[in-house]
Amino acid sequence: MSKGLKEDVLNTINEILKPGKYIGKNWLRHGGPQEKVIDELLIKGASEEKMAREIIGRGFDRNNKGFVIMLARVRNHIGHMSPPISSTRDGGAHGLPLIQENGRWKFDPKKMEQIIRGDTADNSSPSPALYLPNKADVEFVESQLRKSLDEVIGIEDVLDQVEVNFSKAGKPIKDNWREITRRNIEIWFGRRS
């Protein structure tokens, strides 16, 4: 994935107003077919499930990993697109405001226009962007909890510590993060927990 630049907001506004056809990289410098499909569907608005199905339907499911893996891929890309939660999060995010309405993710043109105008005051008090724990977060928690190499740590203990870490860091997390992270742990670590 590419590193976000300040012009990403302006380029995305232009893409919303007049969608283009891209050979090679798109307006956000994404060249991979999966990323380009997700970006395209964020212009129109789509659920995570629709994005995953569209990637698979277009034949871009590398190595036939399946729907669950593709859904995790979509969620990671959505996290890459949205503004960083704090200075501790990866600086590679594009910083593009996204909204989710009726289960459909899309770019938020009103917020993008505010960014272009330099209007930081927002009287609508939207909820902050929500974070979803990734594999590195879980591995860090396991290293925090593990007292010996052969110790088995329960998944609920891992999830509880993830919640503590995110709370201390001031990172708000999605309401259904436990369910999603539990499934992701099964994928990342081959059902060991």
Contact map, one row per residue, 1 for C-alpha under 8 A:
1110000000000000000000000000010000000000000000000000000000000000000000000000000000000000000000000000000000000000000000000000000000000000000000000000000000000000000000000000000000000000000000000
1111000000000000000000000001110000000000000000000000000000000000000000000000000000000000000100000000000000000000000000000000000000000000000000000000000000000000000000000000000000000000000000000
1111100000000000000000000000000000000000000000000000000000000000000000000000000000000000001111000000000000000000000000000000000000000000000000000000000000000000000000000000000000000000000000000
0111110100000000000000000001000000000000000000000000000000000000000000000000000000000000001111100000000000000000000000000000000000000000000000000000000000000000000000000000000000000000000000000
0011111100000000000000000000000000000000000000000000000000000000000000000000000000000000000001000000000000000000000000000000000000000000000000000000000000000000000000000000000000000000000000000
0001111110000000000000000000000000000000000000000000000000000000000000000000000000000000000000000000000000000000000000000000000000000000000000000000000000000000000000000000000000000000000000000
0000111111100000000000000000000000000000000000000000000000000000000000000000000000000000000000000000000000000000000000000000000000000000000000000000000000000000000000000000000000000000000000000
0001111111110000000000000011000000000000000000000000000000000000000000000000000000000000000001110000000000000000000000000000000000000000000000000000000000000000000000000000000000000000000000000
0000011111111000000000000000000000000000000000000000000000000000000000000000000000000000000000110000000000000001001100000000000000000000000000000000000000000000000000000000000000000000000000000
0000001111111100000000000000000000000000000000000000000000000000000000000000000000000000000000000000000000000001000100000000000000000000000000000000000000000000000000000000000000000000000000000
0000001111111110000000000011000000000000000000000000000000000000000000000000000000000000000000000000000000000000000000000000000000000000000000000000000000000000000000000000000000000000000000000
0000000111111111000000000011000000000000000000000000000000000000000000000000000000000000000000000000000000000000000000000000000000000000000000000000000000000000000000000000000000000000000000000
0000000011111111100000000000000000000000000000000000000000000000000000000000000000000000000000000000000000001001100000000000000000000000000000000000000000000000000000000000000000000000000000000
0000000001111111111000000000000000000000000000000000000000000000000000000000000000000000000000000000000000000000000000000000000000000000000000000000000000000000000000000000000000000000000000000
0000000000111111111100000010000000000000001000000000000000000000000000000000000000000000000000000000000000000000000000000000000000000000000000000000000000000000000000000000000000000000000000000
0000000000011111111000000000000000000000001000000000000000000000000000000000000000000000000000000000000000000000000000000000000000000000000000000000000000000000000000000000000000000000000000000
0000000000001111111000000000000000000000000000000000000000000000000000000000000000000000000000000000000000000000000000000000000000000000000000000000000000000000000000000000000000000000000000000
0000000000000111111100000000000000000000000000000000000000000000000000000000000000000000000000000000000000000000000000000000000000000000000000000000000000000000000000000000000000000000000000000
0000000000000111111110000000000000000000000000000000000000000000000000000000000000000000000000000000000000000000000000000000000000000000000000000000000000000000000000000000000000000000000000000
0000000000000010011111000000000000000000000000000000000000000000000000000000000000000000000000000000000000000000000000000000000000000000000000000000000000000000000000000000000000000000000000000
0000000000000000001111100000000000000000000000000000000000000000000000000000000000000000000000000000000000000000000000000000000000000000000000000000000000000000000000000000000000000000000000000
0000000000000000000111111100000000000000000000000000000000000000000000000000000000000000000000000000000000000000000000000000000000000000000000000000000000000000000000000000000000000000000000000
0000000000000000000011111100000000000000000000000000000000000000000000000000000000000000000000000000000000000000000000000000000000000000000000000000000000000000000000000000000000000000000000000
0000000000000000000001111100001000000000000000000000000000000000000000000000000000000000000000000000000000000000000000000000000000000000000000000000000000000000000000000000000000000000000000000
0000000000000000000001111111111100000000000000000000000000000000000000000000000000000000000000000000000000000000000000000000000000000000000000000000000000000000000000000000000000000000000000000
0000000000000000000001111111111000010000000000000000000000000000000000000000000000000000000000000000000000000000000000000000000000000000000000000000000000000000000000000000000000000000000000000
0000000100110010000000001111110000000000000000000000000000000000000000000000000000000000000000000000000000000000000000000000000000000000000000000000000000000000000000000000000000000000000000000
0101000100110000000000001111110000000000000000000000000000000000000000000000000000000000000000000000000000000000000000000000000000000000000000000000000000000000000000000000000000000000000000000
0100000000000000000000001111111000000000000000000000000000000000000000000000000000000000000000000000000000000000000000000000000000000000000000000000000000000000000000000000000000000000000000000
1100000000000000000000001111111100110000000000000000000000000000000000000000000000000000000000000000000000000000000000000000000000000000000000000000000000000000000000000000000000000000000000000
0000000000000000000000011100111110110000000000000000000000000000000000000000000000000000000000000000000000000000000000000000000000000000000000000000000000000000000000000000000000000000000000000
0000000000000000000000001000011111110000000000000000000000000000000000000000000000000000000000000000000000000000000000000000000000000000000000000000000000000000000000000000000000000000000000000
0000000000000000000000000000001111111000000000000000000000010000000000000000000000000000000000000000000000000000000000000000000000000000000000000000000000000000000000000000000000000000000000000
0000000000000000000000000000000111111100000000000000001000011000000000000000000000000000000000000000000000000000000000000000000000000000000000000000000000000000000000000000000000000000000000000
0000000000000000000000000000011111111110000000000000000000000000000000000000100000000000000000000000000000000000000000000000000000000000000000000000000000000000000000000000000000000000000000000
0000000000000000000000000100011111111111000000000000000000000000000000000000000000000000000000000000000000000000000000000000000000000000000000000000000000000000000000000000000000000000000000000
0000000000000000000000000000000011111111100000000010011000000000000000000000000000000000000000000000000000000000000000000000000000000000000000000000000000000000000000000000000000000000000000000
0000000000000000000000000000000001111111110000000010001000000000000000000100100000000000000000000000000000000000000000000000000000000000000000000000000000000000000000000000000000000000000000000
0000000000000000000000000000000000111111111000000000000000000000000000000000000000000000000000000000000000000000000000000000000000000000000000000000000000000000000000000000000000000000000000000
0000000000000000000000000000000000011111111100000000000000000000000000000000000000000000000000000000000000000000000000000000000000000000000000000000000000000000000000000000000000000000000000000
0000000000000000000000000000000000001111111111000010000000000000000000000000000000000000000000000000000001000000000000000000000000000000000000000000000000000000000000000000000000000000000000000
0000000000000000000000000000000000000111111111000000000000000000000000000000000000000000000000000000000011100000000000000000000000000000000000000000000000000000000000000000000000000000000000000
0000000000000011000000000000000000000011111110000000000000000000000000000000000000000000000000000000000001100000000000000000000000000000000000000000000000000000000000000000000000000000000000000
0000000000000000000000000000000000000001111111000000000000000000000000000000000000000000000000000000000001000000000000000000000000000000000000000000000000000000000000000000000000000000000000000
0000000000000000000000000000000000000000111111100000000000000000000000000000000000000000000000000000000111100000000000000000000000000000000000000000000000000000000000000000000000000000000000000
0000000000000000000000000000000000000000110111110110000000000000000000000000000000000000000000000000001111000000000000000000000000000000000000000000000000000000000000000000000000000000000000000
0000000000000000000000000000000000000000000011111110000000000000000000000000000000000000000000000000001110000000000000000000000000000000000000000000000000000000000000000000000000000000000000000
0000000000000000000000000000000000000000000001111111000000000000000000100110000000000000000000000000001110000000000000000000000000000000000000000000000000000000000000000000000000000000000000000
0000000000000000000000000000000000000000000000111111100000000000000000100000000000000000000000000000000000000000000000000000000000000000000000000000000000000000000000000000000000000000000000000
0000000000000000000000000000000000000000000001111111110000000000000000000000000000000000000000000000000000000000000000000000000000000000000000000000000000000000000000000000000000000000000000000
0000000000000000000000000000000000001100100001111111111000000000000000100100000000000000000000000000000000000000000000000000000000000000000000000000000000000000000000000000000000000000000000000
0000000000000000000000000000000000000000000000011111111100000000001001101100000000000000000000000000000000000000000000000000000000000000000000000000000000000000000000000000000000000000000000000
0000000000000000000000000000000000000000000000001111111110000000001000000000000000000000000000000000000000000000000000000000000000000000000000000000000000000000000000000000000000000000000000000
0000000000000000000000000000000000001000000000000111111111000000000000000000000000000000000000000000000000000000000000000000000000000000000000000000000000000000000000000000000000000000000000000
0000000000000000000000000000000001001100000000000011111111111000000001000000000000000000000000000000000000000000000000000000000000000000000000000000000000000000000000000000000000000000000000000
0000000000000000000000000000000000000000000000000001111111111000011001000000000000000000000000000000000000000000000000000000000000000000000000000000000000000000000000000000000000000000000000000
0000000000000000000000000000000000000000000000000000111111110000000000000000000000000000000000000000000000000000000000000000000000000000000000000000000000000000000000000000000000000000000000000
0000000000000000000000000000000000000000000000000000011111110000000000000000000000000000000000000000000000000000000000000000000000000000000000000000000000000000000000000000000000000000000000000
0000000000000000000000000000000000000000000000000000001111111000000000000000000000000000000000000000000000000000000000000000000000000000000000000000000000000000000000000000000000000000000000000
0000000000000000000000000000000011000000000000000000001111111100000000000000000000000000000000000000000000000000000000000000000000000000000000000000000000000000000000000000000000000000000000000
0000000000000000000000000000000001000000000000000000001100111111110001000000000000000000000000000000000000000000000000000000000000000000000000000000000000000000000000000000000000000000000000000
0000000000000000000000000000000000000000000000000000000000011111100000000000000000000000000000000000000000000000000000000000000000000000000000000000000000000000000000000000000000000000000000000
0000000000000000000000000000000000000000000000000000000000001111100000000000000000000000000000000000000000000000000000000000000000000000000000000000000000000000000000000000000000000000000000000
0000000000000000000000000000000000000000000000000000000000001111110000000000000000000000000000000000000000000000000000000000000000000000000000000000000000000000000000000000000000000000000000000
0000000000000000000000000000000000000000000000000000000000001111111011000000000000000000000000000000000000000000000000000000000000000000000000000000000000000000000000000000000000000000000000000
0000000000000000000000000000000000000000000000000000000100001001111111000000000000000000000000000000000000000000000000000000000000000000000000000000000000000000000000000000000000000000000000000
0000000000000000000000000000000000000000000000000001100100000000111111100000000000000000000000000000000000000000000000000000000000000000000000000000000000000000000000000000000000000000000000000
0000000000000000000000000000000000000000000000000000000000000000011111110000000000000000000000000000000000000000000000000000000000000000000000000000000000000000000000000000000000000000000000000
0000000000000000000000000000000000000000000000000000000000000000111111111000000000000000000000000000000000000000000000000000000000000000000000000000000000000000000000000000000000000000001000000
0000000000000000000000000000000000000000000000000001001100001000111111111100000000000000000000000000000000000000000000000000000000000000000000000000000000000000000000000000000000000000000000000
0000000000000000000000000000000000000000000000011011000000000000001111111110000000000000000000000000000000000000000000000000000000000000000000000000000000000000000000000000000000000000000000000
0000000000000000000000000000000000000000000000000000000000000000000111111111000000000000000000000000000000000000000000000000000000000000000000000000000000000000000000000000000000000001000000000
0000000000000000000000000000000000000000000000000001000000000000000011111111100000000000000000000000000000000000000000000000000000000000000000000000000000000000000000000000000000000000000000000
0000000000000000000000000000000000000100000000010011000000000000000001111111110000000000000000000000000000000000000000000000000000000000000000000000000000000000000000000000000000000000000000000
0000000000000000000000000000000000000000000000010000000000000000000000111111111000000000000000000000000000000000000000000000000000000000000000000000000000000000000000000000000000000000000000000
0000000000000000000000000000000000000000000000000000000000000000000000011111111100000000000000000000000000000000000000000000000000000000000000000000000000000000000000000000000000000000000000000
0000000000000000000000000000000000100100000000000000000000000000000000001111111110000000000000000000000000000000000000000000000000000000000000000000000000000000000000000000000000000000000000000
0000000000000000000000000000000000000000000000000000000000000000000000000111111111000000000000000000000000000000000000000000000000000000000000000000000000000000000000000000000000000000000000000
0000000000000000000000000000000000000000000000000000000000000000000000000011111111000000000010000000000000000000000000000000000000110000000000000000000000000000000000000000000000000000000000000
0000000000000000000000000000000000000000000000000000000000000000000000000001111111000000000111000000000000000000000000000000000000000000000000000000000000000000000000000000000000000000000000000
0000000000000000000000000000000000000000000000000000000000000000000000000000111111100000000011111100000000000000000000000000000000000000000000000000000000000000000000000000000000000000000000000
0000000000000000000000000000000000000000000000000000000000000000000000000000011111110000000011111100000000000000000000000000000010000000000000000000000000000000000000000000000000000000000000000
0000000000000000000000000000000000000000000000000000000000000000000000000000000011111000000011111000000000000000000000000000000010000000000000000000000000000000000000000000000000000000000000000
0000000000000000000000000000000000000000000000000000000000000000000000000000000001111110111010100000000000000000000000000000000000000000000000000000000000000000000000000000000000000000000000000
0000000000000000000000000000000000000000000000000000000000000000000000000000000000111110100000000000000000000000000000000000000011100000000000000000000000000000000000000011000000000000000000000
0000000000000000000000000000000000000000000000000000000000000000000000000000000000011111100000000000000000000000000000000000000000000000000000000000000000000000000000000110000000000000000000000
0000000000000000000000000000000000000000000000000000000000000000000000000000000000011111111000000000000000000000000000000000000000000000000000000000000000000000000000000000000000000000000000000
0000000000000000000000000000000000000000000000000000000000000000000000000000000000000111110000000000000000000000000000000000000000000000000000000000000000000000000000000000000000000000000000000
0000000000000000000000000000000000000000000000000000000000000000000000000000000000011111111000000000000000000000000000000000000000000000000000000000000000000000000000000000000000000000000000000
0000000000000000000000000000000000000000000000000000000000000000000000000000000000010011111110000000000000000000000000000000000000000000000000000000000000000000000000000000000000000000000000000
0011000000000000000000000000000000000000000000000000000000000000000000000000000000010010111110000000000000000000000000000000000000000000000000000000000000000000000000000000000000000000000000000
0111000000000000000000000000000000000000000000000000000000000000000000000000000100000000011111000000000000000000000000000000000000000000000000000000000000000000000000000000000000000000000000000
0011000000000000000000000000000000000000000000000000000000000000000000000000001111110000011111100000000000000000000000000000000000000000000000000000000000000000000000000000000000000000000000000
0011100100000000000000000000000000000000000000000000000000000000000000000000000111100000000111110000000000000000000000000000000000000000000000000000000000000000000000000000000000000000000000000
0001000110000000000000000000000000000000000000000000000000000000000000000000000011110000000011111000000000000000000000000000000000000000000000000000000000000000000000000000000000000000000000000
0000000110000000000000000000000000000000000000000000000000000000000000000000000011100000000001111100000000100001000000000000000000000000000000000000000000000000000000000000000000000000000000000
0000000000000000000000000000000000000000000000000000000000000000000000000000000011100000000000111110000000110011000000000000000000000000000000000000000000000000000000000000000000000000000000000
0000000000000000000000000000000000000000000000000000000000000000000000000000000011000000000000011111000011110000000000000000000000000000000000000000000000000000000000000000000000000000000000000
0000000000000000000000000000000000000000000000000000000000000000000000000000000000000000000000001111100011110000000000000000000000000000000000000000000000000000000000000000000000000000000000000
0000000000000000000000000000000000000000000000000000000000000000000000000000000000000000000000000111111111000000000000000000000000000000000000000000000000000000000000000000000000000000000000000
0000000000000000000000000000000000000000000000000000000000000000000000000000000000000000000000000011111110000000000000000000000000000000000000000000000000000000000000000000000000000000000000000
0000000000000000000000000000000000000000000000000000000000000000000000000000000000000000000000000001111100000000000000000000000000000000000000000000000000000000000000000000000000000000000000000
0000000000000000000000000000000000000000000001110000000000000000000000000000000000000000000000000001111110000000000000000000000000000000000000000000000000000000000000000000000000000000000000000
0000000000000000000000000000000000000000000011110000000000000000000000000000000000000000000000000001111111000000000000000000000000000000000000000000000000000000000000000000000000000000000000000
0000000000000000000000000000000000000000010011110000000000000000000000000000000000000000000000000111101111100000000000000000000000000000000000000000000000000000000000000000000000000000000000000
0000000000000000000000000000000000000000111111000000000000000000000000000000000000000000000000000111000111110000000000000000000000000000000000000000000000000000000000000000000000000000000000000
0000000000000000000000000000000000000000011010000000000000000000000000000000000000000000000000011110000011111000000000000000000000000000000000000000000000000000000000000000000000000000000000000
0000000000000000000000000000000000000000000000000000000000000000000000000000000000000000000000001110000001111111000000000000000000000000000000000000000000000000000000000000000000000000000000000
0000000000001000000000000000000000000000000000000000000000000000000000000000000000000000000000000000000000111111100000000000000000000000000000000000000000000000000000000000000000000000000000000
0000000000000000000000000000000000000000000000000000000000000000000000000000000000000000000000000000000000011111110000000000000000000000000000000000000000000000000000000000000000000000000000000
0000000000000000000000000000000000000000000000000000000000000000000000000000000000000000000000001000000000011111111000000000000000000000000000000000000000000000000000000000000000000000000000000
0000000011001000000000000000000000000000000000000000000000000000000000000000000000000000000000011000000000011111111100000000000000000000000000000000000000000000000000000000000000000000000000000
0000000000001000000000000000000000000000000000000000000000000000000000000000000000000000000000000000000000001111111110000000000000000000000000000000000000000000000000000000000000000000000000000
0000000000000000000000000000000000000000000000000000000000000000000000000000000000000000000000000000000000000111111111110000000000000000000000000000000000000000000000000000000000000000000000000
0000000010000000000000000000000000000000000000000000000000000000000000000000000000000000000000000000000000000011111111110000000000000000000000000000000000000000000000000000000000000000000000000
0000000011000000000000000000000000000000000000000000000000000000000000000000000000000000000000000000000000000001111111100000000000000000000000000000000000000000000000000000000000000000000000000
0000000000000000000000000000000000000000000000000000000000000000000000000000000000000000000000000000000000000000111111100000000000000000000000000000000000000000000000000000000000000000000000000
0000000000000000000000000000000000000000000000000000000000000000000000000000000000000000000000000000000000000000011111110000000000000000000000000000000000000000000000000000000000000000000000000
0000000000000000000000000000000000000000000000000000000000000000000000000000000000000000000000000000000000000000011111111100000000000000000000000000000000000000000000000000000000000000000000000
0000000000000000000000000000000000000000000000000000000000000000000000000000000000000000000000000000000000000000011001111100000000000000000000000000000000000000000000000000000000000000000000000
0000000000000000000000000000000000000000000000000000000000000000000000000000000000000000000000000000000000000000000000111110000000000000000000000000000000000000000000000000000000000000000000000
0000000000000000000000000000000000000000000000000000000000000000000000000000000000000000000000000000000000000000000000111111100000000000000000000000000000000000000000000000000000000000000000000
0000000000000000000000000000000000000000000000000000000000000000000000000000000000000000000000000000000000000000000000001111100000000000000000000000000000000000000000000000000000000000000000000
0000000000000000000000000000000000000000000000000000000000000000000000000000000000000000000000000000000000000000000000000111110000000000000000000000000000000000000000000000000000000000000000000
0000000000000000000000000000000000000000000000000000000000000000000000000000000000000000000000000000000000000000000000000111111000000000000000000000000000000000000000000000000000000000000000000
0000000000000000000000000000000000000000000000000000000000000000000000000000000000000000000000000000000000000000000000000001111100000000000000000000000000000000000000000000000000000000000000000
0000000000000000000000000000000000000000000000000000000000000000000000000000000000000000000000000000000000000000000000000000111110000000000000000000000000000000000000000000000000000000000000000
0000000000000000000000000000000000000000000000000000000000000000000000000000000000000000000000000000000000000000000000000000011111000000000000000000000000000000000000000001000000000000000000000
0000000000000000000000000000000000000000000000000000000000000000000000000000000001101000000000000000000000000000000000000000001111100000000000000000000000000000000000000001000000000000000000000
0000000000000000000000000000000000000000000000000000000000000000000000000000000000001000000000000000000000000000000000000000000111110000000000000000000000000000000000000011110000000000000000000
0000000000000000000000000000000000000000000000000000000000000000000000000000001000001000000000000000000000000000000000000000000011111000000000000000000000000000000000000011110000000000000000000
0000000000000000000000000000000000000000000000000000000000000000000000000000001000000000000000000000000000000000000000000000000001111100000000000000000000000000000000000000110010001000000000000
0000000000000000000000000000000000000000000000000000000000000000000000000000000000000000000000000000000000000000000000000000000000111110110000000000000000000000010000000000100010001000000000000
0000000000000000000000000000000000000000000000000000000000000000000000000000000000000000000000000000000000000000000000000000000000011111110000000000000000000000000000000000000000001000000000000
0000000000000000000000000000000000000000000000000000000000000000000000000000000000000000000000000000000000000000000000000000000000001111111000000000000000000000000000000000000000000001100100000
0000000000000000000000000000000000000000000000000000000000000000000000000000000000000000000000000000000000000000000000000000000000000111111100000000000000000000000000000000000000000000000000000
0000000000000000000000000000000000000000000000000000000000000000000000000000000000000000000000000000000000000000000000000000000000001111111110000000000000000000010000000000000000000000000000000
0000000000000000000000000000000000000000000000000000000000000000000000000000000000000000000000000000000000000000000000000000000000001111111111000000000000000100010000000000000000000000100000000
0000000000000000000000000000000000000000000000000000000000000000000000000000000000000000000000000000000000000000000000000000000000000011111111100000000000000000000000000000000000000000000000000
0000000000000000000000000000000000000000000000000000000000000000000000000000000000000000000000000000000000000000000000000000000000000001111111110000000000000000000000000000000000000000000000000
0000000000000000000000000000000000000000000000000000000000000000000000000000000000000000000000000000000000000000000000000000000000000000111111111000000000000100110000000000000000000000000000000
0000000000000000000000000000000000000000000000000000000000000000000000000000000000000000000000000000000000000000000000000000000000000000011111111100000010000100000000000000000000000000000000000
0000000000000000000000000000000000000000000000000000000000000000000000000000000000000000000000000000000000000000000000000000000000000000001111111100000000000000000000000000000000000000000000000
0000000000000000000000000000000000000000000000000000000000000000000000000000000000000000000000000000000000000000000000000000000000000000000111111100000000000000000000000000000000000000000000000
0000000000000000000000000000000000000000000000000000000000000000000000000000000000000000000000000000000000000000000000000000000000000000000011111110000010000100000000000000000000000000000000000
0000000000000000000000000000000000000000000000000000000000000000000000000000000000000000000000000000000000000000000000000000000000000000000001111111101010000000000000000000000000000000000000000
0000000000000000000000000000000000000000000000000000000000000000000000000000000000000000000000000000000000000000000000000000000000000000000000001111101000000000000000000000000000000000000000000
0000000000000000000000000000000000000000000000000000000000000000000000000000000000000000000000000000000000000000000000000000000000000000000000000111111000000000000000000000000000000000000000000
0000000000000000000000000000000000000000000000000000000000000000000000000000000000000000000000000000000000000000000000000000000000000000000000000111111000000000000000000000000000000000000000000
0000000000000000000000000000000000000000000000000000000000000000000000000000000000000000000000000000000000000000000000000000000000000000000000000001111100000000000000000000000000000000000000000
0000000000000000000000000000000000000000000000000000000000000000000000000000000000000000000000000000000000000000000000000000000000000000000000000111111110000000000000000000000000000000000000000
0000000000000000000000000000000000000000000000000000000000000000000000000000000000000000000000000000000000000000000000000000000000000000000000000000011111000000000000000000000000000000000000001
0000000000000000000000000000000000000000000000000000000000000000000000000000000000000000000000000000000000000000000000000000000000000000000001001100001111101100000000000000000000000000000000001
0000000000000000000000000000000000000000000000000000000000000000000000000000000000000000000000000000000000000000000000000000000000000000000000000000000111111100000000000000000000000000000000001
0000000000000000000000000000000000000000000000000000000000000000000000000000000000000000000000000000000000000000000000000000000000000000000000000000000011111110000000000000000000000100000000001
0000000000000000000000000000000000000000000000000000000000000000000000000000000000000000000000000000000000000000000000000000000000000000000000000000000001111111000000000000000000000000000000000
0000000000000000000000000000000000000000000000000000000000000000000000000000000000000000000000000000000000000000000000000000000000000000000000000000000011111111100000000000000000000000000000000
0000000000000000000000000000000000000000000000000000000000000000000000000000000000000000000000000000000000000000000000000000000000000000010011001000000011111111110000000000000000000000000000000
0000000000000000000000000000000000000000000000000000000000000000000000000000000000000000000000000000000000000000000000000000000000000000000000000000000000111111111000000000000001000000000000000
0000000000000000000000000000000000000000000000000000000000000000000000000000000000000000000000000000000000000000000000000000000000000000000000000000000000011111111100000000000000000000000000000
0000000000000000000000000000000000000000000000000000000000000000000000000000000000000000000000000000000000000000000000000000000000000000000010000000000000001111111110000000000000000000000000000
0000000000000000000000000000000000000000000000000000000000000000000000000000000000000000000000000000000000000000000000000000000000001000110010000000000000000111111111000000000000000000000000000
0000000000000000000000000000000000000000000000000000000000000000000000000000000000000000000000000000000000000000000000000000000000000000000000000000000000000011111111100000000000000000000000000
0000000000000000000000000000000000000000000000000000000000000000000000000000000000000000000000000000000000000000000000000000000000000000000000000000000000000001111111110000000000000000000000000
0000000000000000000000000000000000000000000000000000000000000000000000000000000000000000000000000000000000000000000000000000000000000000000000000000000000000000111111111000000000000000000000000
0000000000000000000000000000000000000000000000000000000000000000000000000000000000000000000000000000000000000000000000000000000000000000000000000000000000000000011111111111100000000000000000000
0000000000000000000000000000000000000000000000000000000000000000000000000000000000000000000000000000000000000000000000000000000000000000000000000000000000000000001111111111000000000000000000000
0000000000000000000000000000000000000000000000000000000000000000000000000000000000000000000000000000000000000000000000000000000000000000000000000000000000000000000111111110000000000000000000000
0000000000000000000000000000000000000000000000000000000000000000000000000000000000000000000000000000000000000000000000000000000000000000000000000000000000000000000011111110000000000000000000000
0000000000000000000000000000000000000000000000000000000000000000000000000000000000000100000000000000000000000000000000000000000000000000000000000000000000000000000001111111000000000000000000000
0000000000000000000000000000000000000000000000000000000000000000000000000000000000001100000000000000000000000000000000000000000001100000000000000000000000000000000001111111100000000000000000000
0000000000000000000000000000000000000000000000000000000000000000000000000000000000001000000000000000000000000000000000000000000111100000000000000000000000000000000001100111110000000000000000000
0000000000000000000000000000000000000000000000000000000000000000000000000000000000000000000000000000000000000000000000000000000001111000000000000000000000000000000001000011111010000000000000000
0000000000000000000000000000000000000000000000000000000000000000000000000000000000000000000000000000000000000000000000000000000001110000000000000000000000000000000000000001111110000000000000000
0000000000000000000000000000000000000000000000000000000000000000000000000000000000000000000000000000000000000000000000000000000000000000000000000000000000000000000000000000111111000000000000000
0000000000000000000000000000000000000000000000000000000000000000000000000000000000000000000000000000000000000000000000000000000000000000000000000000000000000000000000000000011111110000000000000
0000000000000000000000000000000000000000000000000000000000000000000000000000000000000000000000000000000000000000000000000000000000011000000000000000000000000000000000000000111111111000000000000
0000000000000000000000000000000000000000000000000000000000000000000000000000000000000000000000000000000000000000000000000000000000000000000000000000000000000010000000000000001111111100000000000
0000000000000000000000000000000000000000000000000000000000000000000000000000000000000000000000000000000000000000000000000000000000000000000000000000000000000000000000000000000111111110000000000
0000000000000000000000000000000000000000000000000000000000000000000000000000000000000000000000000000000000000000000000000000000000000000000000000000000000000000000000000000000111111111000000000
0000000000000000000000000000000000000000000000000000000000000000000000000000000000000000000000000000000000000000000000000000000000011100000000000000000000000000000000000000000011111111100000000
0000000000000000000000000000000000000000000000000000000000000000000000000000000000000000000000000000000000000000000000000000000000000000000000000000000000100000000000000000000001111111110000000
0000000000000000000000000000000000000000000000000000000000000000000000000000000000000000000000000000000000000000000000000000000000000000000000000000000000000000000000000000000000111111111000000
0000000000000000000000000000000000000000000000000000000000000000000000010000000000000000000000000000000000000000000000000000000000000010000000000000000000000000000000000000000000011111111100000
0000000000000000000000000000000000000000000000000000000000000000000000000000000000000000000000000000000000000000000000000000000000000010010000000000000000000000000000000000000000001111111111111
0000000000000000000000000000000000000000000000000000000000000000000000000000000000000000000000000000000000000000000000000000000000000000000000000000000000000000000000000000000000000111111111111
0000000000000000000000000000000000000000000000000000000000000000000010000000000000000000000000000000000000000000000000000000000000000000000000000000000000000000000000000000000000000011111111100
0000000000000000000000000000000000000000000000000000000000000000000000000000000000000000000000000000000000000000000000000000000000000010000000000000000000000000000000000000000000000001111111100
0000000000000000000000000000000000000000000000000000000000000000000000000000000000000000000000000000000000000000000000000000000000000000000000000000000000000000000000000000000000000000111111111
0000000000000000000000000000000000000000000000000000000000000000000000000000000000000000000000000000000000000000000000000000000000000000000000000000000000000000000000000000000000000000111111110
0000000000000000000000000000000000000000000000000000000000000000000000000000000000000000000000000000000000000000000000000000000000000000000000000000000000000000000000000000000000000000111111111
0000000000000000000000000000000000000000000000000000000000000000000000000000000000000000000000000000000000000000000000000000000000000000000000000000000000000000000000000000000000000000110011111
0000000000000000000000000000000000000000000000000000000000000000000000000000000000000000000000000000000000000000000000000000000000000000000000000000000111100000000000000000000000000000110010111
